[in-house]
Amino acid sequence: MTKPNRIIKKIKIFRIKDNRIISPSVIDQVVIEKEITLVVDTIGKFSLLCTPQKIKQLAVGFLYTKGIIEDISDIRNFLLEKDIIKVTLNKKSSLGNIKPRPKTLQITTNDLFNIVQQLQTQQQIFAVTGGVHAAGIFDINKKIIALAEDVARHNALDKVVGECLLNGHNIQSCGAILSSRATFEMVNKAAKAGLEIIIAVSAPSSLAIETAKKYNITLCGFVRNGNANIYTGRNRIK
C-alpha cells in the first residue's frame, strides 16, 4: 500500500458540537486529491483528478474502459514522471464497441451480502478519512481479487480493472462491487471491461439501469443489511 503520508494529510480544524464551536482546534485527517496528466501518443492528453495511489493501475484501467486498449499488450511503454504519465501504444486505438455479456457468472443472495462485507472490511482509507469511494472486482469464487479507493468513484473502478490486467487476471465473467451509486459512467465502464454483475451499495440512475439492460449486465442496488434491489439480469442471482 502507498505510504499514508502520500494519500492522507493532517490538517487543523475546529469542530462544532451541540451547535457550538469547540476550542481548541484539533487535528483531522483528509484524503489527498491530485491532478495527474495522462499523455497517450496518437490520442492526446487526459486530466485525472485522483487519490495518488495505484497510479499505473488507474492509467491502464482508464485506457481499457475507454476502449483505447483491448489488452495490456497494447501498451508498448509506460513512463511515470512526477504527476505525468506517458503511454506509448503498439497500435492505433480502435475505440471498439461494447459486446453484450454472456451468462456464465451466477451468485446467491448470500454471496451478495458477503461480497459487500468483504469490501467494507478492506476500506482502509475510508476508515481514516471518510472521504473516498471504493470498488472491487470479484471472481467466480465470489472473492474480491482487486480493491481500490479514490476520491472519484470512476477512478476506483478504473484502478481495480487496471490492477487485474497488470496481474494477468481475466476479468471476463467477473463482477464489480461499488461502495457508491451506480451511474451511467460506472455501468458503461463495467460493460467495456467485460464484467457481468455490478453490486452497488447505493442507488442506480435510470440511464445506468438502461445501459445494464442493453449489455446484459446484472445490476443490484441498495445492497445492505440483508436487503437489495435487482434492477436487471435477475437470471444471475440464485
C-alpha positions as a Markdown table, in Angstrom:
| # | Residue | x | y | z |
|---|---|---|---|---|
| 1 | Met | 0.0 | 0.0 | 0.0 |
| 2 | Thr | 1.1 | 3.6 | -0.7 |
| 3 | Lys | 2.6 | 5.3 | 2.3 |
| 4 | Pro | -0.1 | 7.1 | 4.4 |
| 5 | Asn | 1.6 | 10.5 | 4.1 |
| 6 | Arg | 1.2 | 10.4 | 0.3 |
| 7 | Ile | -2.5 | 9.8 | 0.4 |
| 8 | Ile | -3.6 | 11.3 | 3.8 |
| 9 | Lys | -3.0 | 14.8 | 5.1 |
| 10 | Lys | -3.3 | 16.1 | 8.6 |
| 11 | Ile | -4.9 | 19.5 | 9.0 |
| 12 | Lys | -6.0 | 21.7 | 11.8 |
| 13 | Ile | -9.8 | 22.1 | 12.2 |
| 14 | Phe | -12.5 | 23.4 | 14.6 |
| 15 | Arg | -15.4 | 21.1 | 15.4 |
| 16 | Ile | -19.0 | 22.2 | 16.0 |
| 17 | Lys | -20.8 | 20.2 | 18.7 |
| 18 | Asp | -24.3 | 20.8 | 20.0 |
| 19 | Asn | -24.5 | 24.0 | 17.9 |
| 20 | Arg | -21.3 | 25.4 | 19.5 |
| 21 | Ile | -17.8 | 25.8 | 18.1 |
| 22 | Ile | -15.4 | 23.8 | 20.3 |
| 23 | Ser | -12.0 | 25.2 | 21.2 |
| 24 | Pro | -9.1 | 24.5 | 21.0 |
| 25 | Ser | -8.6 | 23.2 | 17.4 |
| 26 | Val | -8.0 | 19.6 | 16.7 |
| 27 | Ile | -6.1 | 17.6 | 14.0 |
| 28 | Asp | -8.2 | 15.9 | 11.4 |
| 29 | Gln | -7.1 | 13.6 | 8.6 |
| 30 | Val | -8.2 | 14.2 | 5.0 |
| 31 | Val | -7.6 | 12.3 | 1.8 |
| 32 | Ile | -5.2 | 13.9 | -0.7 |
| 33 | Glu | -6.5 | 14.8 | -4.2 |
| 34 | Lys | -4.1 | 15.5 | -7.0 |
| 35 | Glu | -4.2 | 16.1 | -10.8 |
| 36 | Ile | -2.4 | 13.5 | -12.9 |
| 37 | Thr | -1.9 | 14.1 | -16.6 |
| 38 | Leu | -2.1 | 11.1 | -18.8 |
| 39 | Val | -0.4 | 11.6 | -22.2 |
| 40 | Val | -1.2 | 8.9 | -24.8 |
| 41 | Asp | 0.6 | 9.1 | -28.1 |
| 42 | Thr | -1.6 | 9.5 | -31.2 |
| 43 | Ile | -4.6 | 10.1 | -28.8 |
| 44 | Gly | -3.9 | 13.2 | -26.7 |
| 45 | Lys | -3.9 | 14.2 | -23.0 |
| 46 | Phe | -6.3 | 13.4 | -20.2 |
| 47 | Ser | -6.6 | 15.1 | -16.9 |
| 48 | Leu | -7.3 | 12.7 | -14.0 |
| 49 | Leu | -8.2 | 14.1 | -10.6 |
| 50 | Cys | -7.4 | 11.3 | -8.2 |
| 51 | Thr | -6.1 | 9.9 | -4.9 |
| 52 | Pro | -2.4 | 9.4 | -5.6 |
| 53 | Gln | -2.3 | 5.7 | -5.1 |
| 54 | Lys | -2.2 | 2.9 | -7.7 |
| 55 | Ile | -1.5 | 5.4 | -10.4 |
| 56 | Lys | -0.3 | 2.9 | -13.0 |
| 57 | Gln | -3.4 | 0.8 | -12.4 |
| 58 | Leu | -5.5 | 3.9 | -12.8 |
| 59 | Ala | -4.0 | 4.7 | -16.2 |
| 60 | Val | -4.2 | 1.2 | -17.5 |
| 61 | Gly | -7.8 | 0.8 | -16.3 |
| 62 | Phe | -8.8 | 4.2 | -17.8 |
| 63 | Leu | -7.4 | 3.2 | -21.2 |
| 64 | Tyr | -9.1 | -0.1 | -21.1 |
| 65 | Thr | -12.6 | 1.1 | -20.0 |
| 66 | Lys | -12.3 | 3.9 | -22.6 |
| 67 | Gly | -11.8 | 1.3 | -25.3 |
| 68 | Ile | -8.4 | 2.8 | -26.1 |
| 69 | Ile | -6.6 | -0.6 | -25.5 |
| 70 | Glu | -8.1 | -4.1 | -25.7 |
| 71 | Asp | -5.3 | -5.8 | -23.8 |
| 72 | Ile | -2.3 | -4.9 | -21.6 |
| 73 | Ser | -0.1 | -6.0 | -24.6 |
| 74 | Asp | -1.4 | -2.9 | -26.5 |
| 75 | Ile | 0.9 | -0.8 | -24.3 |
| 76 | Arg | 4.4 | -0.6 | -25.6 |
| 77 | Asn | 5.9 | 1.7 | -23.0 |
| 78 | Phe | 4.7 | 3.3 | -19.7 |
| 79 | Leu | 6.6 | 6.1 | -18.0 |
| 80 | Leu | 5.6 | 7.9 | -14.8 |
| 81 | Glu | 7.3 | 11.3 | -14.2 |
| 82 | Lys | 6.1 | 13.1 | -11.1 |
| 83 | Asp | 2.5 | 13.9 | -12.0 |
| 84 | Ile | 2.7 | 13.0 | -15.7 |
| 85 | Ile | 2.1 | 9.5 | -17.2 |
| 86 | Lys | 3.3 | 8.9 | -20.7 |
| 87 | Val | 2.0 | 5.9 | -22.6 |
| 88 | Thr | 3.1 | 4.6 | -25.9 |
| 89 | Leu | 0.8 | 2.2 | -27.7 |
| 90 | Asn | 1.6 | -0.7 | -30.0 |
| 91 | Lys | -1.3 | 0.1 | -32.3 |
| 92 | Lys | -3.8 | 2.8 | -33.2 |
| 93 | Ser | -6.7 | 2.8 | -30.9 |
| 94 | Ser | -9.9 | 1.2 | -32.2 |
| 95 | Leu | -12.3 | 2.5 | -29.6 |
| 96 | Gly | -14.1 | -0.8 | -30.0 |
| 97 | Asn | -17.8 | -1.4 | -29.5 |
| 98 | Ile | -19.2 | -3.0 | -26.3 |
| 99 | Lys | -20.4 | -6.5 | -26.7 |
| 100 | Pro | -23.3 | -7.9 | -24.6 |
| 101 | Arg | -22.2 | -10.1 | -21.7 |
| 102 | Pro | -22.7 | -13.9 | -21.6 |
| 103 | Lys | -24.5 | -15.6 | -18.7 |
| 104 | Thr | -21.6 | -17.5 | -17.1 |
| 105 | Leu | -21.4 | -15.9 | -13.6 |
| 106 | Gln | -24.0 | -16.7 | -11.0 |
| 107 | Ile | -24.2 | -15.7 | -7.4 |
| 108 | Thr | -26.6 | -16.4 | -4.5 |
| 109 | Thr | -28.3 | -13.8 | -2.3 |
| 110 | Asn | -25.8 | -14.7 | 0.5 |
| 111 | Asp | -23.0 | -14.0 | -1.9 |
| 112 | Leu | -24.3 | -10.5 | -2.5 |
| 113 | Phe | -24.0 | -9.5 | 1.1 |
| 114 | Asn | -20.8 | -11.4 | 1.7 |
| 115 | Ile | -19.1 | -9.5 | -1.2 |
| 116 | Val | -20.3 | -6.2 | 0.3 |
| 117 | Gln | -18.8 | -7.2 | 3.7 |
| 118 | Gln | -15.5 | -8.1 | 2.0 |
| 119 | Leu | -15.3 | -4.6 | 0.5 |
| 120 | Gln | -16.3 | -2.8 | 3.7 |
| 121 | Thr | -13.7 | -4.6 | 5.8 |
| 122 | Gln | -10.9 | -3.5 | 3.4 |
| 123 | Gln | -11.7 | 0.2 | 3.1 |
| 124 | Gln | -8.7 | 1.4 | 4.9 |
| 125 | Ile | -8.6 | 5.0 | 3.6 |
| 126 | Phe | -12.3 | 5.5 | 4.2 |
| 127 | Ala | -11.9 | 4.2 | 7.8 |
| 128 | Val | -9.5 | 7.1 | 8.5 |
| 129 | Thr | -10.8 | 9.9 | 6.3 |
| 130 | Gly | -14.4 | 9.1 | 5.3 |
| 131 | Gly | -13.6 | 10.8 | 2.1 |
| 132 | Val | -13.2 | 8.1 | -0.6 |
| 133 | His | -15.2 | 5.7 | -2.7 |
| 134 | Ala | -14.2 | 2.0 | -3.1 |
| 135 | Ala | -14.5 | -0.5 | -5.9 |
| 136 | Gly | -13.6 | -4.2 | -6.1 |
| 137 | Ile | -13.5 | -7.0 | -8.7 |
| 138 | Phe | -14.8 | -10.4 | -7.5 |
| 139 | Asp | -14.2 | -13.6 | -9.4 |
| 140 | Ile | -16.3 | -16.8 | -9.9 |
| 141 | Asn | -15.3 | -17.9 | -6.4 |
| 142 | Lys | -17.0 | -14.7 | -5.1 |
| 143 | Lys | -13.8 | -13.4 | -3.7 |
| 144 | Ile | -12.5 | -9.9 | -4.2 |
| 145 | Ile | -9.3 | -10.1 | -6.2 |
| 146 | Ala | -8.6 | -6.4 | -6.5 |
| 147 | Leu | -9.7 | -3.4 | -4.4 |
| 148 | Ala | -9.1 | 0.3 | -4.7 |
| 149 | Glu | -10.2 | 3.5 | -3.0 |
| 150 | Asp | -10.3 | 7.0 | -4.6 |
| 151 | Val | -12.0 | 10.4 | -4.2 |
| 152 | Ala | -13.7 | 9.7 | -7.5 |
| 153 | Arg | -15.8 | 6.5 | -7.9 |
| 154 | His | -14.9 | 6.1 | -11.6 |
| 155 | Asn | -11.2 | 6.2 | -10.7 |
| 156 | Ala | -11.7 | 3.4 | -8.1 |
| 157 | Leu | -13.2 | 1.2 | -10.7 |
| 158 | Asp | -10.5 | 2.0 | -13.3 |
| 159 | Lys | -7.9 | 1.2 | -10.7 |
| 160 | Val | -9.2 | -2.3 | -10.0 |
| 161 | Val | -9.7 | -3.1 | -13.7 |
| 162 | Gly | -6.1 | -1.9 | -14.3 |
| 163 | Glu | -4.8 | -4.0 | -11.4 |
| 164 | Cys | -6.4 | -7.1 | -12.8 |
| 165 | Leu | -5.0 | -6.5 | -16.2 |
| 166 | Leu | -1.5 | -5.9 | -14.9 |
| 167 | Asn | -1.7 | -9.0 | -12.7 |
| 168 | Gly | -2.8 | -11.2 | -15.6 |
| 169 | His | -6.4 | -11.8 | -14.3 |
| 170 | Asn | -9.0 | -12.5 | -16.9 |
| 171 | Ile | -11.9 | -10.3 | -15.8 |
| 172 | Gln | -14.4 | -11.7 | -18.2 |
| 173 | Ser | -17.1 | -13.5 | -16.1 |
| 174 | Cys | -16.2 | -11.4 | -13.1 |
| 175 | Gly | -18.2 | -8.8 | -11.3 |
| 176 | Ala | -17.8 | -5.4 | -9.6 |
| 177 | Ile | -18.7 | -4.2 | -6.2 |
| 178 | Leu | -19.2 | -0.5 | -5.6 |
| 179 | Ser | -19.4 | 1.5 | -2.4 |
| 180 | Ser | -21.1 | 4.3 | -4.4 |
| 181 | Arg | -24.1 | 4.9 | -6.6 |
| 182 | Ala | -24.2 | 3.1 | -9.9 |
| 183 | Thr | -24.2 | 5.9 | -12.6 |
| 184 | Phe | -24.2 | 5.5 | -16.3 |
| 185 | Glu | -20.4 | 6.1 | -16.3 |
| 186 | Met | -19.8 | 3.3 | -13.9 |
| 187 | Val | -22.0 | 0.8 | -15.7 |
| 188 | Asn | -20.5 | 1.8 | -19.1 |
| 189 | Lys | -17.0 | 1.3 | -17.8 |
| 190 | Ala | -18.0 | -2.1 | -16.4 |
| 191 | Ala | -19.5 | -3.1 | -19.7 |
| 192 | Lys | -16.3 | -2.2 | -21.6 |
| 193 | Ala | -14.3 | -4.2 | -19.0 |
| 194 | Gly | -16.5 | -7.2 | -19.7 |
| 195 | Leu | -18.0 | -7.5 | -16.2 |
| 196 | Glu | -21.2 | -9.4 | -15.8 |
| 197 | Ile | -22.5 | -8.3 | -12.4 |
| 198 | Ile | -22.5 | -4.9 | -10.7 |
| 199 | Ile | -23.3 | -4.7 | -6.9 |
| 200 | Ala | -23.8 | -1.2 | -5.6 |
| 201 | Val | -24.3 | -0.3 | -2.0 |
| 202 | Ser | -26.3 | 2.8 | -3.1 |
| 203 | Ala | -28.8 | 3.7 | -5.8 |
| 204 | Pro | -28.5 | 3.3 | -9.6 |
| 205 | Ser | -29.6 | 6.0 | -12.1 |
| 206 | Ser | -32.2 | 5.4 | -14.8 |
| 207 | Leu | -29.6 | 5.6 | -17.5 |
| 208 | Ala | -27.4 | 3.1 | -15.6 |
| 209 | Ile | -30.3 | 0.7 | -15.5 |
| 210 | Glu | -31.0 | 1.1 | -19.2 |
| 211 | Thr | -27.3 | 0.6 | -20.0 |
| 212 | Ala | -27.1 | -2.5 | -17.9 |
| 213 | Lys | -30.1 | -4.0 | -19.6 |
| 214 | Lys | -28.7 | -3.2 | -23.0 |
| 215 | Tyr | -25.5 | -5.0 | -22.3 |
| 216 | Asn | -27.0 | -7.9 | -20.4 |
| 217 | Ile | -25.4 | -6.9 | -17.1 |
| 218 | Thr | -26.9 | -7.8 | -13.8 |
| 219 | Leu | -27.3 | -4.7 | -11.7 |
| 220 | Cys | -28.1 | -4.7 | -8.0 |
| 221 | Gly | -28.5 | -1.6 | -5.8 |
| 222 | Phe | -29.1 | -0.7 | -2.2 |
| 223 | Val | -27.3 | -3.9 | -1.2 |
| 224 | Arg | -27.1 | -3.6 | 2.6 |
| 225 | Asn | -28.4 | -5.2 | 5.8 |
| 226 | Gly | -29.9 | -8.2 | 4.1 |
| 227 | Asn | -31.9 | -6.2 | 1.6 |
| 228 | Ala | -31.2 | -5.4 | -2.1 |
| 229 | Asn | -32.9 | -4.4 | -5.4 |
| 230 | Ile | -32.3 | -6.4 | -8.6 |
| 231 | Tyr | -32.8 | -4.0 | -11.5 |
| 232 | Thr | -31.6 | -6.1 | -14.4 |
| 233 | Gly | -30.3 | -9.6 | -15.0 |
| 234 | Arg | -32.3 | -11.5 | -12.4 |
| 235 | Asn | -31.2 | -14.8 | -14.0 |
| 236 | Arg | -27.7 | -14.5 | -12.5 |
| 237 | Ile | -29.0 | -14.3 | -8.9 |
| 238 | Lys | -30.0 | -17.6 | -7.3 |
